[in-house]
């Protein structure tokens, strides 16, 4: 049992089993070819997709897989041709379209552990992805969009492989195990004519990372961004060790094929293949940019303070920041004059305005500014302490 609102200070090992399950092996010779026309991509799908299709990504890159969602949503005519897309990612944190990453996750820990951060196009809350967490995307026309029907389909699939599981769908379109443990969360995007509903299915995800990463250590943030709702979570593998990712995906695929009366076959796809998805790599690149991941954060402010030890006493440093489009719009750092001269603090405040709210850019700017300061060892030591504290809130 895990609670994503309670987190260990570091990555303590839990007793949850971790399975980095591999994708189903396949030969590229047998890989289903989506016959796309480069000028009108959707036209090729019209000839290929007769009644519907079940796809599975051969990539575990979060940006590539999110790009597949964008591509299908933007280019396909889904009238009478629904699509189910399975995908899994290497360890990463995915935030909703209107969320604030500083509120949602531990960015410092993610940098230390080399965990990717992605912002998806849909709304909803923050989720942790790894190879033990299955992602399912249901593509339909806007008229056929029905989240509850999709969840009922998953429930039938779970019942087929393990009838003793007690799993129910909630009004928030989550799936709860034993009435309290969340095993699936939902988000969606509705366009002019097409829509998709995607959800997770916790099979054997790493509970240590899930708990530790989805907990923000940053204090004093004020924001109107969408906030995630903490929940107890549990892996299906804890209830039944035979419920591997492959078993679960095959069960959902079987139920989906029967429901839509289509061929029960999972077609592996390479999300970097421009012959299948013309222009898809540019979509993946956009999803990786700082401007998209951080720059799309709704405007927020930080009002916090910290203490530094100086001559056997603790001094309070106050920091107030306004951040818009991921950049510092207002910066006010207050410290006792006898600890750091006002002139130097003013230079720091002005130099940070307009810069990206990130440690890398702050380090570069403060190092440049430090060269213009008097060459005093004690002053430089105080400067470094202050800069490290500021970078700690980024």
C-alpha positions in Angstrom: 0.0 0.0 0.0 1.3 3.4 -1.0 0.1 6.9 -0.3 1.4 9.4 -2.8 0.8 12.2 -0.3 3.3 10.6 2.2 6.8 10.3 1.0 10.1 9.0 2.4 12.9 11.6 2.5 15.0 9.5 0.2 14.4 6.5 -2.0 13.8 3.8 0.6 13.4 0.4 -0.9 9.8 -0.9 -0.5 8.6 -4.4 -0.7 6.7 -3.8 -3.9 8.1 -6.0 -6.7 9.4 -4.2 -9.8 9.1 -5.8 -13.2 10.7 -4.1 -16.1 8.7 -6.2 -18.5 9.8 -6.3 -22.1 7.7 -5.5 -25.1 6.2 -8.4 -27.0 9.0 -9.5 -29.5 8.2 -9.0 -33.1 9.7 -9.0 -36.5 9.7 -5.7 -38.5 8.8 -7.8 -41.5 5.5 -8.5 -39.8 5.0 -5.0 -38.5 1.7 -3.6 -39.5 2.2 -1.0 -42.2 0.0 2.1 -42.0 -0.1 3.1 -45.6 0.1 6.9 -45.3 0.0 9.5 -47.9 2.5 12.2 -46.9 0.4 15.0 -48.2 -2.9 13.8 -46.7 -1.9 11.3 -44.0 -5.5 10.5 -43.0 -6.3 9.2 -46.4 -3.9 6.3 -46.1 -5.5 5.3 -42.8 -9.0 5.3 -44.4 -7.8 2.6 -46.8 -6.0 0.6 -44.1 -8.3 0.9 -41.0 -11.6 -0.7 -41.9 -13.4 -1.0 -38.6 -10.8 -0.3 -36.0 -7.3 -1.0 -34.9 -5.2 -2.0 -31.8 -1.7 -0.6 -31.7 1.3 -1.0 -29.3 4.3 1.2 -29.3 7.7 -0.5 -29.5 9.3 2.6 -27.9 9.5 3.4 -24.2 10.3 7.1 -24.8 7.5 9.2 -23.2 7.9 12.0 -25.8 7.6 9.7 -28.8 4.6 8.0 -27.4 2.8 11.2 -26.5 3.6 12.3 -30.1 1.7 9.3 -31.4 -1.4 10.5 -29.5 -1.0 14.0 -31.0 -0.5 12.6 -34.5 -3.6 10.3 -34.5 -5.7 13.0 -32.9 -4.6 15.6 -35.5 -4.6 13.5 -38.7 -7.0 10.6 -38.5 -10.6 10.3 -39.5 -12.0 8.1 -36.8 -15.5 7.8 -38.1 -16.4 4.1 -37.6 -12.7 3.4 -37.0 -11.8 3.5 -33.3 -8.3 2.9 -32.2 -6.8 1.5 -29.0 -3.2 2.4 -28.3 -1.0 0.6 -25.7 2.2 2.3 -24.6 4.7 2.1 -21.7 7.5 4.4 -20.8 10.9 4.3 -19.1 10.7 6.1 -15.7 9.2 9.5 -16.2 6.7 11.9 -14.7 3.8 13.2 -16.8 1.9 16.3 -15.8 -1.4 17.6 -17.1 -1.7 20.4 -19.7 -2.6 23.0 -17.0 -0.4 21.9 -14.2 2.6 23.4 -12.4 5.6 20.9 -12.2 7.0 22.7 -9.1 3.7 22.0 -7.3 3.4 18.4 -8.5 6.8 16.7 -8.2 10.2 16.8 -6.8 12.2 18.3 -9.6 15.5 18.2 -7.8 15.2 14.5 -7.2 14.2 13.9 -10.8 17.3 15.6 -12.0 19.4 13.5 -9.6 17.8 10.3 -10.8 17.6 11.3 -14.5 13.8 11.0 -14.6 12.2 12.6 -17.6 9.4 15.2 -17.1 6.7 15.6 -19.8 3.7 17.7 -20.2 0.8 16.1 -22.1 -1.9 17.8 -24.2 -4.7 16.6 -22.0 -5.8 17.9 -18.7 -5.9 16.0 -15.4 -3.3 15.2 -12.8 0.3 14.1 -12.5 1.2 10.4 -13.0 4.4 8.4 -12.7 5.2 6.1 -15.6 7.5 3.1 -15.8 7.5 -0.2 -17.6 5.1 -1.6 -14.9 2.5 1.0 -15.7 0.4 0.4 -18.8 -1.0 3.4 -20.7 -4.1 2.9 -22.7 -5.5 5.5 -25.2 -9.0 5.1 -26.6 -9.4 7.2 -29.8 -12.8 7.9 -31.2 -14.9 10.6 -32.9 -16.1 13.3 -30.6 -19.6 11.8 -30.8 -18.5 8.4 -29.7 -16.3 9.7 -26.8 -17.3 7.8 -23.7 -14.9 7.4 -20.8 -17.2 5.3 -18.6 -17.7 2.8 -21.5 -14.0 2.5 -21.9 -13.5 1.8 -18.1 -16.3 -0.8 -18.2 -14.4 -2.5 -21.0 -11.3 -2.6 -18.9 -13.3 -4.0 -15.9 -14.7 -6.8 -18.1 -11.1 -7.6 -19.2 -9.9 -7.7 -15.6 -12.8 -9.9 -14.6 -12.0 -12.3 -17.5 -8.4 -12.9 -16.3 -9.1 -12.7 -12.5 -12.8 -12.9 -11.5 -12.0 -12.4 -7.8 -10.7 -8.9 -8.3 -12.8 -6.2 -6.7 -12.4 -3.3 -9.0 -14.9 -0.5 -9.5 -15.1 2.7 -11.6 -15.7 5.9 -9.8 -17.6 9.1 -10.7 -14.1 10.7 -11.3 -13.4 8.0 -13.9 -10.8 6.3 -11.7 -10.6 2.6 -11.1 -10.4 1.5 -7.4 -9.2 -1.8 -6.2 -10.9 -3.1 -3.0 -12.8 0.1 -2.7 -9.8 2.3 -1.8 -6.6 1.7 -3.9 -6.3 3.6 -7.1 -5.1 1.4 -10.0 -6.1 3.7 -12.9 -6.4 7.5 -13.4 -8.1 9.2 -16.4 -7.4 12.2 -18.6 -8.8 13.2 -22.0 -8.6 15.6 -24.9 -11.6 16.6 -27.0 -11.1 18.2 -30.4 -13.4 19.5 -33.0 -14.2 16.1 -34.5 -12.0 13.6 -32.7 -11.3 12.8 -29.1 -9.2 10.5 -26.9 -9.4 9.2 -23.4 -6.3 7.8 -21.9 -5.8 6.1 -18.6 -3.1 4.1 -16.7 -3.3 0.6 -15.3 -0.9 -0.1 -12.4 0.5 -3.6 -12.9 4.0 -3.6 -11.3 5.1 0.0 -11.1 8.0 1.0 -8.8 6.3 2.3 -5.7 9.5 3.9 -4.3 9.8 6.3 -7.2 6.1 6.9 -7.5 5.9 8.0 -3.8 9.1 9.9 -3.8 8.7 11.8 -7.1 5.1 12.8 -6.8 5.7 14.9 -3.8 6.7 18.5 -4.1 9.3 19.8 -1.5 8.8 23.4 -2.6 7.2 25.7 -0.1 5.3 29.0 -0.5 3.9 28.4 -4.0 0.7 30.2 -4.9 -0.9 29.1 -8.2 -4.2 28.6 -9.9 -2.9 25.6 -11.8 -4.8 22.3 -11.7 -3.7 20.4 -8.6 -3.5 16.6 -8.4 -5.5 14.8 -5.8 -3.4 12.4 -3.6 -4.6 8.8 -3.6 -3.7 5.4 -2.2 -2.4 3.2 -4.9 -1.7 -0.5 -5.4 -0.3 -2.8 -8.0 -2.5 -5.5 -9.5 0.5 -7.8 -9.4 0.3 -7.6 -5.6 -3.2 -9.2 -5.8 -2.2 -11.8 -8.3 1.4 -12.5 -9.4 0.2 -13.8 -12.8 -1.2 -10.4 -13.8 1.7 -9.3 -15.9 1.6 -6.3 -18.2 1.4 -8.7 -21.2 -1.5 -10.6 -19.7 -3.4 -7.4 -18.9 -2.8 -5.9 -22.4 -3.9 -9.0 -24.1 -7.0 -9.2 -22.0 -8.0 -5.6 -22.8 -7.2 -6.1 -26.5 -9.4 -9.2 -26.6 -12.3 -7.4 -25.0 -11.8 -4.3 -27.2 -11.8 -6.4 -30.3 -14.9 -8.3 -29.3 -16.7 -5.0 -28.4 -15.9 -3.3 -31.7 -16.0 -6.5 -33.8 -12.5 -6.0 -35.2 -9.5 -8.3 -35.6 -8.0 -9.3 -32.3 -4.4 -8.5 -33.1 -2.0 -6.0 -31.5 0.0 -4.3 -34.2 3.4 -3.1 -33.1 4.4 0.4 -34.3 7.5 2.4 -34.3 6.6 6.0 -33.2 9.7 7.5 -34.9 8.8 6.0 -38.4 8.0 8.9 -40.7 6.6 6.6 -43.3 3.9 5.6 -40.8 3.4 9.0 -39.3 4.7 11.8 -41.5 5.9 14.7 -39.4 5.7 12.9 -36.1 9.3 13.6 -35.0 8.7 17.3 -35.1 5.8 16.7 -32.6 8.1 14.7 -30.3 10.8 17.4 -30.4 8.2 20.0 -29.5 7.1 18.0 -26.5 10.7 17.9 -25.2 11.3 21.6 -25.3 11.7 23.7 -22.2 9.2 26.1 -23.6 6.5 23.4 -23.6 7.3 21.5 -20.4 8.0 24.5 -18.2 7.0 27.5 -20.2 3.4 26.5 -20.4 3.1 26.5 -16.6 0.3 28.9 -15.5 1.5 32.0 -13.8 2.5 31.5 -10.2 4.4 33.1 -7.3 6.7 31.9 -4.6 6.9 33.5 -1.2 9.4 31.6 1.0 12.3 32.0 3.4 15.2 30.1 4.7 17.9 30.5 7.3 21.7 30.7 7.0 24.2 30.3 9.7 26.4 33.4 10.2 28.8 34.0 13.1 27.0 31.4 15.3 23.5 32.9 14.6 20.8 32.1 12.1 19.8 34.8 9.6 16.6 34.8 7.7 16.6 35.2 3.9 13.3 36.1 2.3 12.5 35.4 -1.4 9.6 36.6 -3.4 9.2 35.6 -7.1 6.6 36.0 -9.7 7.0 33.4 -12.6 5.2 33.8 -15.9 5.7 31.4 -18.9 8.4 29.7 -16.8 10.4 32.9 -16.5 11.1 35.2 -13.5 8.9 38.3 -13.9 9.4 39.8 -10.4 12.3 39.0 -8.1 12.8 40.3 -4.6 15.5 38.8 -2.4 15.8 40.2 1.1 18.8 39.6 3.4 20.3 41.5 6.3 22.6 44.3 5.0 25.4 43.3 7.3 25.4 39.8 5.7 25.1 40.8 2.1 25.3 44.4 0.9 22.1 45.9 -0.6 23.9 46.8 -3.9 24.8 43.2 -4.5 21.3 41.9 -3.7 19.9 44.5 -6.1 22.2 43.3 -8.9 21.1 39.7 -8.2 17.4 40.7 -8.3 17.7 42.6 -11.6 19.9 39.9 -13.3 17.4 37.1 -12.6 14.4 39.0 -14.0 13.5 37.6 -17.4 15.6 34.5 -16.9 14.3 30.9 -17.0 13.2 29.6 -13.6 15.7 26.8 -13.6 19.0 26.0 -11.8 21.1 25.8 -15.0 20.4 29.4 -16.2 20.5 30.8 -12.6 24.0 29.2 -12.1 25.2 30.8 -15.3 23.8 34.2 -14.5 25.1 34.2 -10.9 28.6 33.1 -11.9 28.8 36.0 -14.4 27.5 38.4 -11.8 30.0 37.1 -9.2 32.9 38.2 -11.4 31.8 41.8 -11.1 31.7 41.7 -7.3 34.6 42.7 -5.1 37.1 39.9 -4.8 36.4 39.1 -1.2 36.5 35.5 0.1 33.8 35.9 2.7 31.6 37.8 0.3 31.9 35.1 -2.3 31.1 32.4 0.3 27.9 34.2 1.3 27.1 34.7 -2.4 27.5 31.0 -3.1 25.3 30.0 -0.1 22.5 32.4 -1.2 22.7 31.1 -4.8 22.5 27.5 -3.7 19.5 28.2 -1.6 17.7 30.0 -4.5 18.5 27.1 -6.9 17.1 24.7 -4.3 13.6 26.1 -4.8 13.7 25.7 -8.6 
